[in-house]
Amino acid sequence: MPELTPSRLPRGRELVVLAICCMSLLIVSLDNTALNVALPSIRSDLGASVSGLQWTIDAYTLVLACLLMLSGSTADRIGRRKVFVTGLVVFALGSLLCSLAPSLETLIAFRAVQAVGGSMLNPVAMSIITNTFTEPAARARAIGVWGAVVGVSMAAGPLVGGVLVESVGWRAIFWVNLPVALVALLLTLRYVPESRAPRPRRPDPVGQLLVAVLLGSLTYAIIETDPRFAGISAVALAGVVLYEPRRREPLIDLRFFRSAPFSGATVIAVCAFAALGGFLFLNTLYLQDVRGLSPLEAGLFMLPMAGMTFVFAPLSGRLTGARGPRPSLLLAGTAMAAGPLLFALFEAETSDPLLLTGYVVFGIGFGLVNAPITNTAVSGMPRAQAGVAAAVASTSRQVGQTLGVAVVGAVLAAGMSAGTAPGAFEAAARPGYWIVTGCGAAVLVVGALTSGAWARRTAERTARSLAAEEEEGEAPIAARR
């Protein structure tokens, strides 16, 4: 079947398409971080425990992580605009249901519905961008804008959430998605052309099931401290490694990971977003439960982090386009390790200047990290598999945030169970900050190892191999591996 792909669009329409894709990314990313500020209000209103609060966040990120690759490959197969429109409708419906949830259990269930729609937005939007901006320089600039929106939306969430919770209530966090989704839907139907891959990939239900079991059981094992589910996740991982290479059209094309930059971007995305998820979870609870701040005051306290991300995310996009990913990754890793280190080593919570300095430094690092992740994930990959490649990067982000909240929340809960004396929260949070610091250090080390000359050569070999097989119309099989 010939590829259905748009011809070169007028410049103005290209920018409209980019704006539409960024709108979808904004509501998907902003929703989860904004909800962090509302956690104490949700706990008070719905009677949630610490593990219940973890599931409120992780039900969303977990379902996203499980379905992103399926949504990306489905969009490549049946049409990217079609899947994108469906995602906007389902996400808006899920947001409406969340705003009406009468209990914690229904809120968690509706968050999963919301995530089903969200899974159809991020990777599909990236694929639309990749196929709209066909010139390498224009594509790099568009990806830089995309990476900037990721950073800004994730870090600005606490401030937006604080304003909404303080002025209206926690349910308003979901209401704000509805008009944005409606505008994006109308603009998509009017301006976004349809596109799909030239050789659609078949569904991989076994691979999808294995990925869902792997991520779901791992998250449950961490939050509920159940070793049986850790064993289930290990078996599912072995199944993915053994089964997927033998599929003619796998859900996860393991050949992508022959590229050191692509593999590095995947690991960096997991570590960076684990750091963000854990950092926001600890600080939200600390500012409101220990310091007694209102949701708005807590959001304002974290405004320096959002501000630095807002400033440095677009700078990172331009730096990545001009110098490649290495400078941004090295600076990002250094800052993302140094920020939480102030909490882990110097007890930044006890001093406002140190606290705000930690937010500033962490915000700089997080602002720098997104553009190189996104650019590396899709650079060199065949346009026919743009949805799958982008979905792997998006999945890595969601897996990271899921694990960050799960691990840091479990550590915090274990520490808090030891006592409620003054200073108990700070003491219980200390190991969590060391974990976040380690994630930042991993960004630095992996970024250094996977952005040099050797890494670029592996990416070039992988790109040539993938392009040759695409031209031949051959699917990956175990014999060629």
PERA-V752288 format. One record per pair of residues at least 24 apart in sequence whose C-alpha atoms are under 10 Angstrom apart, sorted by the first residue. I is the first residue (numbers start at 1). J is the second residue. Records with the same first field share a line. If there is no record, write none. Layout:
I = J / J
This chain:
1 = 197 / 198 / 199 / 200
2 = 196 / 197 / 198 / 199
3 = 76 / 195 / 196 / 197 / 198 / 199 / 200 / 384
4 = 76 / 79 / 193 / 194 / 195 / 196 / 197 / 198
5 = 79 / 80 / 128 / 131 / 132 / 193 / 194 / 195 / 196 / 197 / 198 / 383 / 384
6 = 128 / 131 / 132 / 133 / 134 / 192 / 193 / 194 / 195 / 196
7 = 131 / 132 / 133 / 134 / 193
8 = 131 / 132 / 133 / 134 / 135
9 = 132 / 133 / 134 / 193
11 = 133
13 = 132 / 191 / 192
14 = 129 / 132 / 133 / 142 / 191 / 192
15 = 129 / 132 / 133 / 142
16 = 187 / 188 / 191 / 192
17 = 125 / 128 / 129 / 132 / 133 / 184 / 187 / 188 / 190 / 191 / 192 / 193
18 = 125 / 126 / 128 / 129 / 132 / 133 / 142 / 143 / 145 / 146 / 192
19 = 142 / 145 / 146 / 184 / 187
20 = 125 / 180 / 181 / 183 / 184 / 185 / 186 / 187 / 188 / 191 / 192
21 = 84 / 121 / 122 / 123 / 124 / 125 / 126 / 127 / 128 / 129 / 146 / 184 / 188 / 192
22 = 121 / 122 / 125 / 126 / 129 / 145 / 146 / 147 / 148 / 149 / 150 / 184
23 = 121 / 125 / 146 / 149 / 180 / 181 / 183 / 184
24 = 84 / 87 / 88 / 91 / 118 / 120 / 121 / 122 / 125 / 177 / 180 / 181 / 183 / 184 / 185
25 = 118 / 121 / 122 / 123 / 125 / 126 / 146 / 147 / 149 / 150 / 153
26 = 122 / 146 / 149 / 150 / 151 / 152 / 153 / 154 / 157 / 177 / 180
27 = 91 / 92 / 118 / 121 / 153 / 154 / 157 / 174 / 176 / 177 / 178 / 180 / 181
28 = 60 / 64 / 88 / 91 / 114 / 115 / 117 / 118 / 119 / 121 / 122 / 150 / 153 / 154 / 177 / 181
29 = 61 / 118 / 122 / 149 / 150 / 151 / 152 / 153 / 154 / 155 / 156 / 157 / 398
30 = 149 / 150 / 151 / 152 / 153 / 154 / 155 / 156 / 157 / 158 / 160 / 161 / 173 / 177
31 = 60 / 95 / 153 / 154 / 157 / 158 / 160 / 161 / 173 / 174 / 176 / 177
32 = 56 / 57 / 58 / 60 / 61 / 111 / 153 / 154 / 157 / 158 / 161 / 173 / 174 / 277 / 401
33 = 57 / 153 / 154 / 155 / 156 / 157 / 158 / 159 / 160 / 161 / 276 / 277 / 280 / 281
34 = 153 / 154 / 155 / 156 / 157 / 158 / 159 / 160 / 161 / 162 / 163 / 164 / 165 / 170 / 173 / 174 / 280 / 299
35 = 157 / 158 / 160 / 161 / 162 / 164 / 165 / 170 / 171 / 173 / 174
36 = 157 / 158 / 161 / 162 / 277 / 280 / 281 / 282 / 283 / 284 / 285 / 295 / 299
37 = 157 / 158 / 159 / 160 / 161 / 162 / 163 / 164 / 165 / 170 / 280 / 281 / 283 / 284 / 285 / 287 / 288 / 294 / 295 / 296 / 298 / 299
38 = 158 / 161 / 162 / 164 / 165 / 166 / 169 / 170 / 171 / 173 / 284 / 285 / 288 / 294 / 295 / 296
39 = 170 / 281 / 284 / 285 / 288 / 295
40 = 170 / 284 / 285 / 288 / 289 / 294 / 295
41 = 165 / 166 / 169 / 170 / 288 / 294 / 295
42 = 103 / 104 / 107 / 169 / 170 / 171
43 = 104
45 = 102 / 103 / 104 / 170
46 = 101 / 102 / 103 / 104 / 105 / 107
47 = 103 / 104
48 = 103 / 104 / 105
49 = 104 / 413
50 = 223 / 285 / 409 / 410 / 412 / 413
51 = 223 / 224 / 406 / 409 / 410 / 413
52 = 104 / 105 / 108 / 223
53 = 104 / 108 / 281 / 405 / 409
54 = 223 / 281 / 402 / 405 / 406 / 407 / 408 / 409 / 410
55 = 104 / 105 / 107 / 108 / 109 / 111 / 219 / 220 / 223 / 402 / 405 / 406
56 = 104 / 105 / 107 / 108 / 109 / 110 / 111 / 112
57 = 108 / 111 / 112 / 277 / 281 / 401 / 402 / 405 / 406
58 = 108 / 111 / 112 / 216 / 219 / 220 / 223 / 277 / 398 / 399 / 401 / 402 / 403 / 404 / 405 / 406
59 = 107 / 108 / 109 / 110 / 111 / 112 / 113 / 114 / 115 / 216 / 219 / 402
60 = 108 / 109 / 110 / 111 / 112 / 113 / 114 / 115 / 116 / 118 / 119 / 398 / 402
61 = 111 / 112 / 115 / 118 / 119 / 395 / 397 / 398 / 399 / 400 / 401 / 402 / 403 / 405
62 = 112 / 115 / 212 / 215 / 216 / 219 / 395 / 398 / 399 / 400 / 401 / 402 / 403
63 = 111 / 112 / 113 / 114 / 115 / 116 / 117 / 118 / 119 / 212 / 215 / 216 / 395 / 398 / 399 / 402
64 = 112 / 113 / 114 / 115 / 116 / 117 / 118 / 119 / 120 / 122 / 394 / 395 / 397 / 398 / 399 / 402
65 = 115 / 116 / 119 / 211 / 212 / 215 / 216 / 391 / 392 / 394 / 395 / 396 / 397 / 398 / 399 / 400 / 401 / 402
66 = 115 / 116 / 119 / 208 / 209 / 210 / 211 / 212 / 213 / 214 / 215 / 216 / 395 / 398 / 399
67 = 115 / 116 / 117 / 118 / 119 / 120 / 208 / 209 / 211 / 212 / 391 / 395
68 = 115 / 116 / 117 / 118 / 119 / 120 / 121 / 122 / 123 / 124 / 387 / 388 / 390 / 391 / 392 / 393 / 394 / 395 / 396 / 398
69 = 119 / 120 / 123 / 124 / 208 / 211 / 251 / 252 / 387 / 388 / 389 / 390 / 391 / 392 / 393 / 394 / 395
70 = 119 / 120 / 123 / 203 / 204 / 205 / 207 / 208 / 251 / 252 / 387 / 388 / 391
71 = 116 / 117 / 118 / 119 / 120 / 121 / 122 / 123 / 124 / 387 / 388 / 391
72 = 119 / 120 / 121 / 122 / 123 / 124 / 125 / 126 / 127 / 251 / 385 / 386 / 387 / 388 / 389 / 390 / 391 / 392 / 394
73 = 123 / 124 / 196 / 197 / 200 / 201 / 202 / 203 / 204 / 250 / 251 / 252 / 384 / 385 / 386 / 387 / 388 / 389 / 390 / 391
74 = 120 / 124 / 196 / 197 / 200 / 201 / 202 / 203 / 387 / 388
75 = 120 / 121 / 123 / 124 / 125 / 127 / 128 / 195 / 196 / 197 / 200 / 387 / 388
76 = 124 / 127 / 128 / 195 / 196 / 197 / 198 / 199 / 200 / 201 / 383 / 384 / 385 / 386 / 387 / 388
77 = 195 / 196 / 197 / 198 / 199 / 200 / 201 / 202 / 203 / 384 / 385 / 387
78 = 194 / 195 / 196 / 197 / 200 / 201
79 = 124 / 193 / 194 / 195 / 196 / 197 / 200
80 = 120 / 121 / 123 / 124 / 125 / 126 / 127 / 128 / 192 / 193 / 194 / 195 / 196 / 197 / 387
81 = 121 / 124 / 125 / 127 / 128 / 188 / 189 / 192 / 193 / 194 / 195 / 196
82 = 120 / 124 / 188 / 189 / 193 / 194 / 195 / 196
83 = 117 / 119 / 120 / 121 / 124 / 125
84 = 117 / 118 / 119 / 120 / 121 / 122 / 123 / 124 / 125 / 128 / 185 / 188 / 192
85 = 117 / 120 / 121 / 181 / 184 / 185 / 186 / 188 / 189
86 = 117 / 118 / 120 / 121 / 185
87 = 114 / 115 / 116 / 117 / 118 / 119 / 120 / 121 / 122 / 124 / 181 / 185
88 = 114 / 117 / 118 / 119 / 120 / 121 / 177 / 178 / 180 / 181 / 182 / 183 / 184 / 185 / 188
89 = 114 / 117 / 118 / 178 / 181 / 182 / 185
90 = 114 / 115 / 116 / 117 / 118 / 119 / 120 / 181
91 = 115 / 116 / 117 / 118 / 119 / 120 / 121 / 177 / 178 / 181
92 = 117 / 118 / 174 / 175 / 176 / 177 / 178 / 179 / 180 / 181 / 182
93 = 117 / 177 / 178 / 181
94 = 118 / 174 / 177 / 178
95 = 171 / 172 / 173 / 174 / 175 / 176 / 177 / 178
96 = 171 / 172 / 174 / 175 / 176 / 177 / 178
97 = 174 / 175
98 = 171 / 172 / 173 / 174 / 175
99 = 169 / 170 / 171 / 172 / 173 / 174 / 175
100 = 171 / 174 / 175
101 = 171
114 = 174
119 = 391 / 394 / 395
120 = 391
121 = 391
122 = 387 / 390 / 391 / 393 / 394 / 395
123 = 386 / 387 / 388 / 389 / 390 / 391 / 392 / 393 / 394 / 395
124 = 386 / 387 / 388 / 390 / 391
125 = 387 / 390 / 391
126 = 374 / 378 / 386 / 387 / 389 / 390 / 391 / 394
127 = 195 / 196 / 378 / 383 / 384 / 385 / 386 / 387 / 388 / 389 / 390 / 391
128 = 192 / 193 / 194 / 195 / 196 / 386 / 387
129 = 386
130 = 378 / 379 / 383 / 386 / 387 / 390
131 = 193 / 194 / 195 / 196 / 383 / 384 / 386 / 387
132 = 192 / 193 / 195
134 = 383
136 = 321 / 379
137 = 321 / 322
138 = 321
139 = 321 / 375 / 379
140 = 317 / 318 / 320 / 321 / 322 / 371 / 374 / 375 / 379
141 = 314 / 317 / 318 / 320 / 321 / 371 / 375
142 = 317 / 375
143 = 317 / 318 / 320 / 321 / 370 / 371 / 372 / 374 / 375 / 378
144 = 313 / 314 / 315 / 316 / 317 / 318 / 319 / 320 / 321 / 370 / 371 / 372 / 374 / 375
145 = 313 / 314 / 315 / 316 / 317 / 318 / 371
146 = 313 / 314 / 317 / 370 / 371 / 374 / 375
147 = 313 / 314 / 316 / 317 / 367 / 368 / 369 / 370 / 371 / 372 / 373 / 374 / 375
148 = 309 / 310 / 311 / 312 / 313 / 314 / 315 / 316 / 317 / 367 / 368 / 369 / 370 / 371
149 = 309 / 310 / 313 / 314 / 367 / 370 / 371
150 = 309 / 310 / 313 / 366 / 367 / 369 / 370 / 371 / 374
151 = 306 / 308 / 309 / 310 / 311 / 312 / 313 / 314 / 363 / 364 / 365 / 366 / 367 / 368 / 369 / 370 / 371
152 = 305 / 306 / 307 / 308 / 309 / 310 / 311 / 312 / 313 / 314 / 363 / 366 / 367 / 370
153 = 306 / 309 / 310
154 = 273 / 276 / 277 / 306 / 309 / 366 / 367
155 = 276 / 280 / 302 / 303 / 304 / 305 / 306 / 307 / 308 / 309 / 310 / 363 / 366 / 367
156 = 299 / 302 / 303 / 304 / 305 / 306 / 307 / 308 / 309 / 310
157 = 280 / 299 / 302 / 303 / 306
158 = 280 / 284 / 295 / 296 / 298 / 299 / 300 / 301 / 302 / 303 / 305 / 306
159 = 295 / 296 / 297 / 298 / 299 / 300 / 301 / 302 / 303 / 305 / 306
160 = 295 / 296 / 299 / 300 / 303
161 = 295 / 296 / 298 / 299
162 = 294 / 295 / 296 / 297 / 298 / 299 / 300
163 = 294 / 295 / 296 / 297 / 298 / 299 / 300
164 = 295 / 296
165 = 294 / 295 / 296
166 = 294 / 295 / 296 / 297 / 299
167 = 295 / 296
169 = 295
170 = 295
195 = 384
196 = 383 / 384 / 385 / 386 / 387
197 = 382 / 383 / 384 / 385 / 386 / 387
198 = 383 / 384 / 385 / 470 / 473
199 = 384 / 385 / 470 / 473 / 474 / 475
200 = 249 / 384 / 385
201 = 248 / 249 / 250 / 251 / 384 / 385 / 475
202 = 248 / 249 / 250 / 251
203 = 249 / 250 / 251
204 = 244 / 247 / 248 / 249 / 250 / 251 / 252
205 = 250 / 251
206 = 239 / 240 / 243 / 244 / 247 / 250 / 251
207 = 236 / 239 / 240 / 241 / 243 / 244 / 247 / 250 / 251 / 252
208 = 240 / 250 / 251 / 252
209 = 236 / 240
210 = 235 / 236 / 237 / 238 / 239 / 240 / 243 / 244
211 = 236 / 237 / 239 / 240 / 251 / 252
212 = 236
213 = 237
214 = 238 / 239 / 240
215 = 399 / 402 / 403
218 = 403 / 406
219 = 399 / 402 / 403 / 405 / 406 / 407
220 = 406
221 = 406 / 407
222 = 403 / 405 / 406 / 407 / 408 / 409 / 410 / 411
223 = 403 / 405 / 406 / 407 / 408 / 409 / 410 / 411 / 413
224 = 406 / 410
225 = 407 / 410
242 = 478
243 = 478
244 = 476 / 477 / 478
245 = 476 / 477 / 478 / 479 / 480 / 481
246 = 476 / 477 / 478 / 479 / 481
247 = 475 / 476 / 477 / 478
248 = 474 / 475 / 476 / 477 / 478
249 = 474 / 475 / 476 / 477
250 = 475 / 476 / 477
251 = 388
252 = 388 / 389 / 391 / 392
253 = 385 / 388 / 389 / 392 / 476
254 = 476 / 481
255 = 462 / 463 / 465 / 466 / 476 / 481
256 = 377 / 381 / 388 / 389 / 392 / 459 / 462 / 463 / 466
257 = 458 / 459 / 462
258 = 455 / 458 / 459 / 461 / 462 / 463
259 = 376 / 377 / 380 / 450 / 455 / 456 / 457 / 458 / 459 / 460 / 461 / 462 / 463
260 = 376 / 446 / 449 / 450 / 451 / 452 / 454 / 455 / 456 / 457 / 458 / 459 / 462
261 = 325 / 372 / 373 / 376 / 377 / 379 / 446 / 447 / 449 / 450 / 451 / 452 / 454 / 455 / 456 / 457 / 458 / 459
262 = 373 / 374 / 375 / 376 / 377 / 378 / 379 / 380 / 381 / 389 / 392 / 393 / 450 / 451 / 455 / 456 / 458 / 459 / 462
263 = 376 / 377 / 393 / 446 / 450 / 455 / 459
264 = 373 / 376 / 377 / 443 / 445 / 446 / 447 / 448 / 449 / 450 / 451 / 455
265 = 325 / 329 / 369 / 370 / 372 / 373 / 374 / 375 / 376 / 377 / 392 / 393 / 396 / 443 / 446 / 447 / 450 / 451
266 = 373 / 374 / 376 / 377 / 392 / 393 / 394 / 395 / 396 / 397 / 400
267 = 373 / 393 / 396 / 397 / 400 / 442 / 443 / 446 / 447
268 = 329 / 333 / 369 / 370 / 372 / 373 / 393 / 396 / 397 / 400 / 439 / 440 / 442 / 443 / 444 / 445 / 446 / 447
269 = 369 / 370 / 372 / 373 / 374 / 392 / 393 / 394 / 395 / 396 / 397 / 398 / 399 / 400 / 401 / 443
270 = 393 / 394 / 395 / 396 / 397 / 398 / 399 / 400 / 401 / 402 / 403 / 404 / 439 / 442 / 443
271 = 333 / 396 / 397 / 399 / 400 / 401 / 403 / 404 / 436 / 438 / 439 / 440 / 441 / 442 / 443 / 446
272 = 332 / 333 / 336 / 337 / 365 / 366 / 369 / 370 / 373 / 396 / 397 / 400 / 401 / 404 / 436 / 439 / 440 / 441 / 442 / 443
273 = 366 / 369 / 370 / 396 / 397 / 398 / 399 / 400 / 401 / 402 / 403 / 404 / 405 / 436 / 439 / 440
274 = 396 / 397 / 398 / 399 / 400 / 401 / 402 / 403 / 404 / 405 / 406 / 407 / 408 / 435 / 436 / 439 / 440
275 = 336 / 337 / 340 / 362 / 366 / 400 / 401 / 403 / 404 / 405 / 408 / 432 / 433 / 435 / 436 / 437 / 438 / 439 / 440 / 443
276 = 336 / 362 / 363 / 366 / 400 / 401 / 404 / 405 / 436 / 439 / 440
277 = 398 / 400 / 401 / 402 / 403 / 404 / 405 / 406 / 407 / 408 / 409 / 436
278 = 400 / 401 / 402 / 403 / 404 / 405 / 406 / 407 / 408 / 409 / 432 / 433 / 435 / 436 / 439
279 = 339 / 340 / 359 / 362 / 404 / 405 / 408 / 432 / 433 / 435 / 436 / 437
280 = 404 / 405
281 = 404 / 405 / 406 / 408 / 409 / 412 / 432
282 = 405 / 408 / 409 / 412 / 425 / 426 / 428 / 429 / 430 / 432 / 433
283 = 349 / 355 / 359 / 429
285 = 425
286 = 349 / 425 / 426 / 429
287 = 349
289 = 425
290 = 422 / 423 / 424 / 425 / 426
291 = 349
301 = 352 / 355 / 356 / 359
302 = 355 / 356 / 358 / 359 / 360 / 363
303 = 356 / 359 / 360 / 363
304 = 356 / 357 / 358 / 359 / 360 / 361 / 362 / 363 / 364
305 = 356 / 357 / 358 / 359 / 360 / 361 / 362 / 363 / 364 / 365 / 366 / 367
306 = 359 / 360 / 362 / 363 / 364 / 366 / 367
307 = 359 / 360 / 363 / 364 / 367
308 = 359 / 360 / 361 / 362 / 363 / 364 / 365 / 366 / 367 / 368
309 = 360 / 361 / 362 / 363 / 364 / 365 / 366 / 367 / 368 / 369
310 = 363 / 364 / 366 / 367 / 368
311 = 363 / 364 / 367 / 368
312 = 363 / 364 / 365 / 366 / 367 / 368 / 369
313 = 363 / 364 / 365 / 366 / 367 / 368 / 369 / 370 / 371
314 = 367 / 368 / 370 / 371
315 = 367 / 368 / 371
316 = 364 / 367 / 368 / 369 / 370 / 371 / 372
317 = 367 / 368 / 369 / 370 / 371 / 372 / 374 / 375
318 = 371
319 = 368 / 371 / 372
320 = 368 / 371 / 372 / 373 / 375 / 376
321 = 371 / 372 / 375
324 = 372 / 375 / 376 / 451 / 452
325 = 368 / 369 / 371 / 372 / 373 / 374 / 375 / 376 / 447 / 448 / 450 / 451 / 452
326 = 372 / 444 / 447 / 448 / 449 / 450 / 451 / 452
327 = 368 / 372 / 447 / 448 / 451
328 = 365 / 367 / 368 / 369 / 370 / 371 / 372 / 373 / 444 / 447
329 = 365 / 366 / 368 / 369 / 370 / 371 / 372 / 373 / 443 / 444 / 445 / 446 / 447 / 448 / 450 / 451
330 = 365 / 368 / 369 / 441 / 443 / 444 / 445 / 446 / 447 / 448 / 451
331 = 364 / 365 / 366 / 368 / 369 / 443 / 444 / 447
332 = 361 / 362 / 363 / 364 / 365 / 366 / 367 / 368 / 369 / 370 / 440 / 441 / 443 / 444 / 447
333 = 362 / 365 / 366 / 368 / 369 / 437 / 438 / 439 / 440 / 441 / 442 / 443 / 444 / 445 / 446 / 447 / 448
334 = 361 / 362 / 364 / 365 / 437 / 440 / 441 / 442 / 443 / 444 / 445
335 = 360 / 361 / 362 / 363 / 364 / 365 / 366 / 367 / 368 / 437 / 440 / 441 / 443 / 444
336 = 361 / 362 / 363 / 364 / 365 / 366 / 367 / 368 / 369 / 436 / 437 / 438 / 439 / 440 / 441 / 442 / 443 / 444
337 = 361 / 362 / 365 / 433 / 434 / 435 / 436 / 437 / 438 / 439 / 440 / 441 / 442 / 443 / 444
338 = 362 / 365 / 436 / 437 / 438 / 440 / 441
339 = 363 / 364 / 365 / 433 / 436 / 437 / 440
340 = 430 / 432 / 433 / 434 / 435 / 436 / 437 / 438 / 439 / 440
341 = 430 / 433 / 434 / 435 / 436 / 437 / 438 / 440
342 = 433 / 434 / 437
343 = 426 / 429 / 430 / 431 / 432 / 433 / 434 / 436 / 437
344 = 426 / 427 / 429 / 430 / 431 / 432 / 433 / 434 / 435 / 436 / 437
345 = 430 / 433 / 434
347 = 426 / 427 / 430 / 433
348 = 426
349 = 426
350 = 426
362 = 440
365 = 440 / 443
366 = 440
369 = 443 / 447
370 = 397
372 = 447 / 451
373 = 397 / 447
376 = 451 / 459
379 = 459 / 460 / 463
380 = 459 / 460 / 461 / 462 / 463 / 464 / 466 / 467
381 = 459 / 460 / 462 / 463 / 464 / 466 / 467
382 = 463 / 464 / 466 / 467 / 468 / 470
383 = 467
384 = 467 / 470
385 = 466 / 470
400 = 439
404 = 432 / 435 / 436 / 439
405 = 432
407 = 432 / 435
408 = 432 / 433 / 434 / 435 / 436
411 = 435
